[in-house]
């Protein structure tokens, strides 16, 4: 597989052309068709519905969602695509479902001066809200389809539809490239978009560095200010970090059950209490302290009340802990911090997780080290 240079993709988008967006250059990658929302036409919507076959969506920013006063489609977790209620333009549409009507609604909603009063709900266009900082925070399609039009000099909104095959399954790998070449479309890889943005901008700023003495040894403590979230993330680093050498790494948010209630226990204590072992903060620091080199990144992501209750319900049972809620959403933040401290090849203290687009951050997961003491090589990322 081979994506096109981001500069060529941006030129095409800026000129109102369609492009294909893929996750990365791999055989398992999925993809979508994207058009800058403020330039979308009836023909574009018809092409997405007939050729791409997925649901036609409108990627917007959180600021746009607030300006249009769009409520979420569902409450609770929004770890994947974050849909709002569907919308329709107040004027100029008939049934709303035609390609022409959906194109008009998309252009109206993405316009810079659109007001909430210009739309009604529900409708036939489905907005999806990108995370702040786009692909640098979450390597998803909504983020890419908002970032790319913005970088192309248009509004930060994109009309997109996932690519499906004849059986209705997601199109993958080389079939995405074949589709793009068949229709004369440029191809943008999210991993390359991440790399492009990292070279051009930074969303984190290291503010302070100090020494922290723990029961497991001395760590350098770096604080990073995250302006879009108005939050501070932390990195605890022990020893010299060589970008060419694999290094023990743990990236996590602080969880009430794992790090506070069970934070002082060891693996034997967890097993005795019927709680499956996990890499909490204390155990991660102890493991790195024993080896004398490693990095722990603590992300200032707010733990939801639902997640706290779900974890507490597992206390005293043999139920496995729920997977990390932040994995994809905060991938970009953790990756920027790891790059800053010099970590490139990672021995992750974690159960195996399918991190998409990590190559865009110039990071490589060498192996996973689950808390049960086993070692699992990471699958190739290319």
Residue pairs with C-beta under 8 A, 6 or more apart in sequence:
1 22
1 25
1 26
1 27
1 29
1 173
1 174
1 176
1 177
2 25
2 177
2 187
3 22
3 25
3 187
3 188
3 189
3 192
4 186
4 187
4 188
6 151
6 188
6 192
6 193
6 196
8 186
9 19
9 148
9 186
9 187
9 188
10 148
10 151
10 152
10 153
11 152
12 18
12 19
12 185
12 186
13 19
13 34
13 35
13 36
13 148
13 149
13 152
13 154
14 36
14 152
14 153
14 154
16 35
16 36
16 39
16 41
17 35
17 185
17 186
18 33
18 34
18 35
18 44
18 47
18 183
18 185
19 33
19 34
19 35
19 148
19 185
19 186
19 187
19 188
20 31
20 32
20 33
20 34
20 163
20 176
20 179
20 180
20 185
20 186
20 187
20 188
21 31
21 32
21 33
21 34
21 141
21 144
21 145
21 148
21 160
21 187
21 188
21 189
21 190
22 29
22 30
22 31
22 176
22 177
22 187
22 188
22 189
22 190
23 29
23 30
23 31
23 139
23 189
23 190
23 191
23 356
23 357
24 189
24 190
24 191
24 356
24 357
24 359
24 360
24 381
24 382
25 189
25 191
25 382
26 173
26 381
26 382
27 172
27 173
27 174
28 172
28 173
29 172
29 173
29 176
29 189
30 162
30 163
30 170
30 171
30 172
30 176
31 162
31 163
31 171
31 176
31 179
31 187
32 52
32 54
32 141
32 145
32 160
32 161
32 162
32 163
33 47
33 48
33 51
33 52
33 160
33 161
33 163
33 185
34 144
34 145
34 148
34 149
34 158
34 159
34 160
34 188
35 41
35 44
35 48
35 158
35 159
35 160
36 149
36 152
36 154
36 155
36 157
36 158
36 159
37 58
37 59
37 60
37 106
37 107
37 109
37 110
37 149
37 154
37 155
37 157
37 158
37 159
38 107
38 110
38 111
38 149
38 154
38 155
38 157
39 107
39 154
40 103
40 106
40 107
40 159
41 103
42 98
42 99
42 100
42 103
43 99
44 103
44 159
45 56
45 99
45 100
45 102
45 103
45 106
45 159
46 99
48 54
48 56
48 159
48 160
48 161
49 56
49 99
49 161
51 179
51 183
52 161
52 162
52 163
52 164
53 161
53 162
53 163
53 164
53 168
54 161
54 162
54 163
54 164
55 126
55 161
55 162
56 102
56 125
56 126
56 159
56 160
56 161
57 81
57 83
57 125
57 126
57 127
57 128
57 142
57 159
57 160
57 161
58 106
58 109
58 110
58 125
58 126
58 127
58 128
58 157
58 158
58 159
58 160
59 127
59 128
59 130
59 141
59 142
59 143
59 145
59 146
59 157
59 158
59 159
59 160
60 68
60 109
60 110
60 127
60 128
60 129
60 130
60 146
60 156
60 157
61 129
61 130
61 132
61 146
61 156
61 157
62 129
62 130
62 131
62 132
64 110
64 156
64 157
65 84
65 127
65 129
67 114
67 115
67 116
68 87
68 109
68 114
68 115
68 116
68 119
69 116
70 84
70 85
70 87
70 116
70 121
70 127
71 84
71 85
72 78
72 82
72 83
72 84
72 85
73 83
73 84
73 85
73 86
74 83
76 306
77 304
77 306
77 307
77 325
79 325
79 328
79 329
80 140
81 128
81 140
81 141
81 142
82 128
82 129
82 131
82 142
83 126
83 127
83 128
83 129
84 127
84 128
84 129
85 121
85 122
86 121
86 122
86 123
86 124
86 125
86 126
86 127
87 105
87 109
87 119
87 120
87 121
87 122
87 123
87 125
87 127
88 96
88 101
88 105
88 119
88 120
88 121
88 122
88 123
88 124
88 125
89 101
89 104
89 105
89 108
89 109
89 118
89 119
89 120
89 123
90 117
90 118
90 119
90 120
91 118
92 101
92 104
92 108
93 101
93 104
93 105
94 101
95 101
96 102
96 105
96 123
96 124
97 124
101 124
102 124
102 125
103 159
105 119
105 123
105 124
105 125
106 125
106 159
108 114
108 118
108 119
109 118
109 119
109 125
109 127
109 157
110 155
110 157
111 155
112 155
128 142
129 142
130 138
130 140
130 142
130 143
130 145
130 146
130 147
131 137
131 138
131 140
131 142
131 143
131 329
132 228
132 229
133 203
133 228
133 332
134 143
134 144
134 146
134 147
134 197
135 143
135 144
135 147
135 190
135 193
135 194
135 197
135 332
135 357
135 360
136 194
136 197
136 198
136 203
136 332
136 333
136 336
137 143
137 203
137 228
137 329
137 330
137 331
137 332
137 333
138 328
138 329
138 330
138 331
138 332
139 190
139 191
139 194
139 328
139 331
139 332
139 356
139 357
139 360
140 190
140 328
141 160
141 162
141 190
144 188
144 190
144 193
145 158
145 159
145 160
146 156
146 157
146 158
147 156
147 193
147 197
148 158
148 188
148 193
149 155
149 156
149 157
149 158
150 156
151 196
151 197
162 170
163 170
163 171
163 176
163 179
164 170
164 171
165 171
165 175
171 179
176 187
177 187
179 185
180 186
180 187
189 360
190 356
190 357
190 360
191 357
191 358
191 359
191 360
192 360
193 360
194 332
194 357
194 360
194 361
195 360
195 361
195 362
198 336
198 339
198 360
198 361
198 362
202 336
203 226
203 227
203 228
203 332
203 333
203 336
204 224
204 225
204 226
204 233
204 333
204 336
204 337
204 340
205 224
205 225
205 227
206 222
206 223
206 224
206 340
207 223
207 224
207 225
207 232
208 222
208 223
209 220
209 221
209 222
209 223
210 220
210 221
211 218
211 219
211 220
211 221
212 218
212 219
212 220
212 221
212 236
214 285
214 289
215 286
216 285
216 286
216 288
216 289
216 290
217 238
217 285
217 288
217 289
217 292
218 238
219 236
219 237
219 238
219 285
219 296
220 236
220 237
220 238
221 234
221 235
221 236
222 234
222 235
222 237
222 337
222 340
222 341
223 232
223 233
223 234
224 232
224 233
224 234
224 235
224 336
224 337
224 340
225 231
225 232
226 232
226 233
226 300
226 333
229 300
231 300
232 300
233 297
233 298
233 299
233 300
233 333
233 337
234 297
234 298
234 300
235 295
235 296
235 297
235 298
235 337
235 340
235 341
236 285
236 295
236 296
236 297
236 298
237 294
237 295
237 341
238 288
238 289
238 292
238 293
238 294
238 295
239 292
239 293
239 294
240 293
241 247
241 293
241 295
241 341
241 342
241 343
242 342
243 342
243 343
243 344
243 345
244 344
244 345
245 345
246 345
246 346
246 347
246 366
246 367
247 293
247 294
247 295
247 343
247 345
247 346
247 347
248 287
248 288
248 291
248 293
248 294
248 295
248 347
248 349
248 369
249 294
249 295
249 296
249 297
249 338
249 343
249 346
249 347
249 348
249 349
250 279
250 284
250 288
250 294
250 295
250 296
250 297
250 348
250 349
250 350
251 296
251 297
251 299
251 330
251 334
251 338
251 348
252 279
252 281
252 284
252 296
252 297
252 298
252 299
252 324
252 326
253 298
253 299
253 300
253 301
253 303
253 324
253 325
253 326
253 330
254 260
254 281
254 298
254 303
255 280
255 303
255 307
255 308
255 311
256 303
256 308
256 311
256 312
257 308
257 311
257 312
257 314
257 315
258 278
258 280
258 281
258 311
258 321
259 280
259 281
259 282
261 315
262 269
262 270
262 273
262 275
262 278
262 280
263 280
263 281
263 282
264 282
265 273
265 282
266 283
267 277
267 283
267 371
270 276
270 277
270 278
271 277
273 316
274 316
274 317
274 318
275 314
275 315
275 316
275 317
276 318
276 319
276 320
276 321
277 371
277 372
278 321
278 371
279 287
279 349
279 350
279 371
281 296
281 298
283 371
284 296
284 349
285 296
287 294
287 349
288 294
288 295
288 296
295 338
295 341
295 343
297 334
297 337
297 338
299 326
299 330
299 333
299 334
301 325
301 326
301 329
301 330
303 325
304 325
307 322
307 325
310 322
311 321
311 322
314 321
314 322
323 351
323 353
324 350
324 353
327 353
327 355
328 355
328 356
331 355
331 356
331 357
331 358
331 361
332 361
335 358
335 361
335 363
336 361
338 344
338 346
338 361
338 363
339 361
339 362
339 363
343 363
344 362
344 363
344 364
345 363
345 364
345 366
346 363
346 364
346 365
346 366
347 366
347 367
347 369
348 365
348 367
348 368
348 369
348 378
349 369
349 371
350 368
350 369
350 370
351 368
351 370
351 371
352 368
352 370
352 376
352 378
353 368
355 365
358 364
358 365
358 381
359 381
359 382
364 378
364 381
365 378
365 381
366 377
366 378
367 375
367 376
367 377
367 378
368 375
368 376
368 377
368 378
369 375
369 376
370 376
